[in-house]
Amino acid sequence: MEKAIQMVDLKSQYQRLKPEIDEAIQEVLDSGVFIKGTHVSAFENELSDFIGGSYVVSCANGTDALQIAMMALDLKPSDEVILPAFTYAATAEVIALLGLIPVLVDVYEDTFNLNVSLVENAITSKTKAIVPVHLFGQCVDIEPLLKLANKHNLFVIEDTAQAIGSYYTFADGSRKMAGTIGNIGTTSFFPSKNLGCFGDGGALFTNDSELAEKIRMIANHGQKVQYKHDIIGLNSRLDALQAAILRVKLKHLKSFEHSRIKVADYYDSNLAKHPNLLIPKRSEFSSHVFHQYTLKLKNGNRDALRNHLKSEGIPSMVYYPLPIHFQNAFKNICRIGSDLTVSEKLCGEVISIPIHTEMDEVQIDFIIEAILNY
Ligand SMILES: *Cc1c(COP(=O)(O)O)cnc(C)c1O
C-alpha cells in the first residue's frame, strides 16, 4: 500500500488542492481582514447558490448553528424538542444547554434515520420543535414530518451536518436540498465533514428573510448596528481564513460527492454478498452523499472484526457506540418519546469503514478483501 488507509485523508486532499488553497490563504493574510469581510460574505452567497437560493448565515461551528437556530425560534426553557436517539450528541447537547427537554424517538433499522411514523405519539402540549438529523449523508423522510409539524404547529430544524448536498424528492417529484426544507437548516464545516474547513466552522440556512436577519444578529452578539445590542446573542462567526478555504472547497463539492458515491457503489457491489454484513440502505426519496459508509454486523463479534481490520492497517469507527439516553450527560434529563430498541440495537451492530475523496482502487480492493476474508 502506497499510502496508509485512513477514515478521511485530509492531507492528500490538501496536497491535491494546494495551489488554490494556498493562494486563498495568502490573500486573506495579505488583506489583514480576519473576521467577516469579503470572503465570508462571498462564501455565504456561493453556498446559497449551491443549495438553491436559501439565505445562508455562517457561524463558528455546527453545534453553535443548532443553538442559534433554537434561540432564533424563541424556544424557551421546558419546551420539548423531538430528536432521534441515534445521533451525534451535539444535537441533544444544545437542547439541554438551553434548558429545553430532549425527547428521543427511535430510528429506522435500515436507513439509521428518524422513524417519522413514531413522532406524532411523542408530541405533547409542550413540544415546540422537531430536529431531524440527516444521518450519514441521506435525508430523513421529511415530507410527512413537515405535514406533522404543520398540523401541530411545530418548528423543523434540520441538522444537515452530515448531508450537505443531499437531495430530498417530494411526492410530486420536486427536489430540495437537505437543510433548505424546514424552518432552519444547520450544518458544520468540521474538517472531516463533506464540506470541511481547516478548523471549526458552521452555517444556518433559512428561506425566511426576517429569520435570517435574526440569526445573523444572534451569531454576532445580538447586534445589527455595531455596539447596539437588541437581543442576547453569541460570539459565533466564521473566520475569513476558513471562508476563503471553504470557497475553494465548495467548487469541488460536487466532485467530492461523486468520489464518495463511487467508493460506496463499489463497496455495495462487493460486500452485498457477505452473509453477516448488511450494506447501508439507500432511501428512495433521498440521494446519498455518503458522509459515512456504515455496515451492520449481524450475529457477529464487531470488536473481533475491527481488530482484524486493524491488524491489516484498516481503521474503522463505531458511529455511535451509545444512544443518547444511555449517555451519562443525558440519561436523567431526556424524555423517552418512543420505544428505542432499534437505536439500542444499532449501537451494537454498526461499523463505519473508510470513505473519502482520495481513495484509490487498490485501497478499496484491499479493504473489501480484508472484510470478505474475515
Ligand atoms: C458534526 C456534527 C455536529 C456538530 O458540528 P460541529 O461543527 O462539530 O460543532 C452536529 N450534528 C451532527 C449530526 C454532526 O455530525
Ligand as a Chemical Component Dictionary entry (heavy atoms), coordinates in Angstrom:
data_LIG
# 
_chem_comp.id                   LIG 
_chem_comp.type                 NON-POLYMER 
_chem_comp.pdbx_formal_charge   0 
_chem_comp.three_letter_code    LIG 
# 
loop_
_chem_comp_atom.comp_id 
_chem_comp_atom.atom_id 
_chem_comp_atom.alt_atom_id 
_chem_comp_atom.type_symbol 
_chem_comp_atom.charge 
_chem_comp_atom.model_Cartn_x 
_chem_comp_atom.model_Cartn_y 
_chem_comp_atom.model_Cartn_z 
_chem_comp_atom.pdbx_ordinal 
LIG C1 C1 C 0 -20.539 17.211 13.354 1  
LIG C2 C2 C 0 -21.962 17.247 13.784 2  
LIG C3 C3 C 0 -22.483 18.295 14.566 3  
LIG C4 C4 C 0 -21.629 19.344 15.209 4  
LIG O1 O1 O 0 -20.816 20.077 14.367 5  
LIG P1 P1 P 0 -19.522 20.798 14.973 6  
LIG O2 O2 O 0 -19.098 21.713 13.855 7  
LIG O3 O3 O 0 -18.523 19.749 15.282 8  
LIG O4 O4 O 0 -19.939 21.578 16.175 9  
LIG C5 C5 C 0 -23.830 18.302 14.848 10 
LIG N1 N1 N 0 -24.645 17.335 14.408 11 
LIG C6 C6 C 0 -24.189 16.300 13.678 12 
LIG C7 C7 C 0 -25.141 15.251 13.221 13 
LIG C8 C8 C 0 -22.833 16.212 13.355 14 
LIG O5 O5 O 0 -22.390 15.166 12.643 15 
# 
loop_
_chem_comp_bond.comp_id 
_chem_comp_bond.atom_id_1 
_chem_comp_bond.atom_id_2 
_chem_comp_bond.value_order 
_chem_comp_bond.pdbx_ordinal 
LIG C1 C2 SING 1  
LIG C2 C3 SING 2  
LIG C2 C8 DOUB 3  
LIG C3 C4 SING 4  
LIG C3 C5 DOUB 5  
LIG C4 O1 SING 6  
LIG O1 P1 SING 7  
LIG P1 O2 DOUB 8  
LIG P1 O3 SING 9  
LIG P1 O4 SING 10 
LIG C5 N1 SING 11 
LIG N1 C6 DOUB 12 
LIG C6 C7 SING 13 
LIG C6 C8 SING 14 
LIG C8 O5 SING 15 
# 
